[in-house]
Every structure is written in structure tokens, then in C-alpha cells.
Amino acid sequence: MDHATHPTDTDALMAEVDALLQQVSATDARVDALLDGWAPLPTADTTSALRRLQRTARHAARLTALVERQQAALAAELDAIEAG
């Protein structure tokens, strides 16, 4: 193992992790800002309100799954670097 390149690989990986975490933080802040400024239209029935809530929940679940996949991929890369 070439120890001269190992820290660089780890540093690059950690920089990528930090960048992803910043993106997540920025996205969270943007979503919070959008939700804070959002005034829902009055609905005549609860069915349409529940459908909108379900769409929002599905969107949040997809974003969570994406972050979890990215974190797992980064953890696998870090493990491979440490094992290498």
C-alpha cells in the first residue's frame, strides 16, 4: 500500500462527504423556507388535502432514500480505502 496516496484518497472522500452534507443542509433549509412561506389553499374536502400530504410524504421518503444510498456508497468507499 502506498501511504503517500492513502491520506489523499481519504481526504478526497471526506471532502465529498462534507460537500454532500452541505447539500443536504442547503436542501433542508430550502424545503423549510418553502414550507414556511406556503399557505395552503382552502380545500372543500379532506381527501384532496390528504392526497397532497401523501405526495409530500412520498417526496420526503424518496429524498431520504437517496441520502441513505449516498451515505452507504460513501461508507463502502471509505471501508475499501481503509482495507486497501
Buried (B, 14 or more C-beta within 10 A) or exposed (E): EEEEEEEEBBEEBEEEBEEBEEEBEEEEEEBEEEEEEEEEEEEEEEEEBEEEEEEEEEEEEEBEEEBEEBBEEBEEBBEEBEEE
